[in-house]
Amino acid sequence: MEESEALARLRDGDIAGLEKLVALYQSQALDVAYIISHDRTLAEDVVQTAFLRAYERIAQLRLGSPFGPWFLRSVVNDTLKAVTRSHNVSLDTEALEQSGHLVSHDRSAYELIEAAETREAIWDALDRLSPAQRAAVVMRYYLDLTDTEVAEALHAPPGTVRRRLHDGRRRLRSLLPAWVLKPQD
């Protein structure tokens, strides 16, 4: 079943359409929610709720529009709200690494160690950004959304998003060790 067929079934109230969309987007949604929240349990709760809400509100998605960007914007917004409510942000990189979403297993041991060190440095730096900056950075560079799409998703003026991105990048440059920022040969 293709995404378009899954969306059509979902619009007709057939839950089987949602199953296909879960298969297509759950992994990426969990990664995004986790990157923003640094809380695996919170990320799982947000994504589960977002899928149920998507099922209930599928009529709000314009016909012919792709599901992914619409859904992932919802996940980002819901994660930001949850983080703001809980103020309980922890760093649980081990859970994400065990999920296999951000780790490649086709490398030498040295490359894996180097990648783990780099990943840890990036996690630490991202953790020190504000949730709003972290969301903007994740949406722009992980989800590859345009500044305009990020602004729409966050319900913020484009200038505010550009400022968050600028401040987030500047803060990341100051927080990341030089060896992370240095281009690889």
C-alpha positions as CSV (number, residue, x, y, z in Angstrom):
1,M,0.0,0.0,0.0
2,E,1.4,3.4,-1.0
3,E,1.1,6.5,1.1
4,S,-1.6,8.0,-1.1
5,E,-3.7,4.8,-0.7
6,A,-3.1,4.8,3.1
7,L,-4.3,8.4,3.2
8,A,-7.4,7.6,1.2
9,R,-8.2,4.7,3.5
10,L,-7.6,6.9,6.5
11,R,-10.0,9.6,5.2
12,D,-12.6,6.8,4.8
13,G,-12.2,5.9,8.5
14,D,-10.2,2.7,7.8
15,I,-7.6,2.2,10.5
16,A,-5.5,0.1,8.2
17,G,-4.4,3.3,6.5
18,L,-2.9,4.5,9.8
19,E,-0.9,1.2,10.1
20,K,0.9,2.0,6.9
21,L,1.6,5.6,7.9
22,V,2.9,4.3,11.3
23,A,5.2,1.9,9.4
24,L,6.5,4.8,7.2
25,Y,6.9,7.6,9.8
26,Q,7.2,6.1,13.3
27,S,11.0,5.8,13.3
28,Q,11.6,9.3,12.1
29,A,9.0,10.8,14.4
30,L,10.6,9.0,17.4
31,D,14.0,10.3,16.4
32,V,12.7,13.9,16.1
33,A,10.8,13.8,19.4
34,Y,13.7,12.3,21.2
35,I,16.2,14.8,19.8
36,I,14.1,17.6,21.1
37,S,13.1,16.1,24.4
38,H,16.0,13.8,25.3
39,D,13.4,11.6,27.0
40,R,12.7,8.3,25.3
41,T,9.4,7.7,27.2
42,L,8.2,11.2,26.5
43,A,9.1,10.8,22.8
44,E,7.1,7.6,22.6
45,D,4.1,9.1,24.2
46,V,4.2,12.2,22.0
47,V,4.5,10.1,18.8
48,Q,1.7,7.7,19.8
49,T,-0.6,10.6,20.6
50,A,0.3,12.4,17.4
51,F,-0.6,9.3,15.3
52,L,-4.0,9.1,17.1
53,R,-4.6,12.8,16.5
54,A,-3.6,12.4,12.9
55,Y,-6.2,9.7,12.5
56,E,-8.8,12.0,14.1
57,R,-7.8,15.1,12.1
58,I,-6.8,13.7,8.8
59,A,-9.5,15.8,7.1
60,Q,-7.3,18.9,8.0
61,L,-4.6,17.6,5.7
62,R,-5.1,19.1,2.2
63,L,-5.8,16.6,-0.5
64,G,-2.6,15.8,-2.4
65,S,-0.4,17.1,0.4
66,P,2.2,14.7,1.7
67,F,1.6,13.2,5.2
68,G,5.2,13.3,6.4
69,P,5.8,17.1,6.8
70,W,2.3,17.7,8.2
71,F,2.7,14.9,10.7
72,L,6.3,15.7,11.7
73,R,5.4,19.3,12.3
74,S,2.7,18.1,14.7
75,V,5.3,15.9,16.5
76,V,7.7,18.8,16.9
77,N,5.0,21.1,18.3
78,D,3.7,18.5,20.6
79,T,7.2,17.6,21.9
80,L,7.9,21.3,22.5
81,K,4.7,21.6,24.5
82,A,5.5,18.5,26.5
83,V,9.1,19.6,27.2
84,T,7.9,23.0,28.3
85,R,5.3,21.4,30.6
86,S,7.6,18.9,32.2
87,H,10.9,20.8,32.4
88,N,12.3,17.3,32.8
89,V,14.8,16.9,30.0
90,S,17.3,14.1,30.4
91,L,19.9,12.7,28.0
92,D,19.2,9.1,27.1
93,T,21.4,8.6,24.1
94,E,21.8,4.9,24.8
95,A,18.1,4.2,24.1
96,L,18.4,5.9,20.7
97,E,21.6,4.2,19.9
98,Q,20.1,0.8,20.8
99,S,17.2,1.5,18.5
100,G,19.7,1.7,15.6
101,H,18.2,4.9,14.1
102,L,21.2,7.0,14.3
103,V,24.0,4.4,14.2
104,S,25.5,2.8,11.1
105,H,26.9,-0.7,11.6
106,D,28.9,-0.7,8.3
107,R,32.0,0.9,9.8
108,S,35.3,-0.1,11.4
109,A,35.6,-0.1,15.2
110,Y,37.7,3.1,15.0
111,E,35.1,4.8,12.9
112,L,32.3,3.7,15.3
113,I,34.2,5.0,18.3
114,E,34.9,8.3,16.5
115,A,31.2,8.6,15.5
116,A,30.1,7.9,19.1
117,E,32.4,10.6,20.4
118,T,31.1,13.0,17.8
119,R,27.5,12.1,18.5
120,E,28.0,12.5,22.2
121,A,29.5,16.0,21.7
122,I,26.5,16.9,19.5
123,W,24.0,15.6,22.0
124,D,25.7,17.5,24.8
125,A,25.6,20.7,22.7
126,L,22.0,20.3,21.6
127,D,21.0,19.6,25.2
128,R,22.3,23.1,26.1
129,L,20.1,24.9,23.5
130,S,16.7,26.2,24.5
131,P,13.9,23.9,23.5
132,A,12.8,26.5,20.9
133,Q,16.3,26.7,19.4
134,R,16.6,22.9,19.5
135,A,13.2,22.5,17.7
136,A,14.2,25.0,15.0
137,V,17.6,23.3,14.4
138,V,16.1,19.9,14.3
139,M,13.3,20.9,11.9
140,R,15.7,22.8,9.6
141,Y,18.7,20.4,9.6
142,Y,17.3,17.0,10.5
143,L,13.9,17.2,8.8
144,D,15.4,19.4,6.1
145,L,12.4,21.9,6.2
146,T,12.8,25.4,4.7
147,D,12.9,28.4,7.1
148,T,9.3,29.2,5.9
149,E,8.1,25.6,6.7
150,V,9.8,25.8,10.1
151,A,8.1,29.1,10.8
152,E,4.7,27.7,9.8
153,A,5.2,24.6,11.9
154,L,6.2,26.6,15.0
155,H,3.6,29.3,14.4
156,A,6.4,31.9,14.6
157,P,7.3,34.7,12.3
158,P,10.1,33.8,9.8
159,G,12.3,36.4,11.4
160,T,12.0,34.7,14.7
161,V,12.8,31.3,13.2
162,R,15.9,32.7,11.4
163,R,17.0,34.3,14.7
164,R,16.6,31.0,16.6
165,L,18.5,29.2,13.9
166,H,21.3,31.9,13.9
167,D,21.5,31.8,17.7
168,G,21.3,28.0,17.8
169,R,24.1,27.6,15.2
170,R,26.3,30.3,17.0
171,R,25.7,28.5,20.4
172,L,26.5,25.1,18.8
173,R,29.8,26.5,17.4
174,S,30.8,27.7,20.8
175,L,29.8,24.5,22.5
176,L,31.2,21.9,20.1
177,P,34.8,20.9,20.3
178,A,37.0,22.1,17.4
179,W,37.5,18.5,16.2
180,V,33.7,18.1,15.6
181,L,33.6,21.3,13.6
182,K,36.7,20.6,11.5
183,P,35.9,19.2,8.1
184,Q,36.9,15.6,7.6
185,D,39.6,14.8,5.0
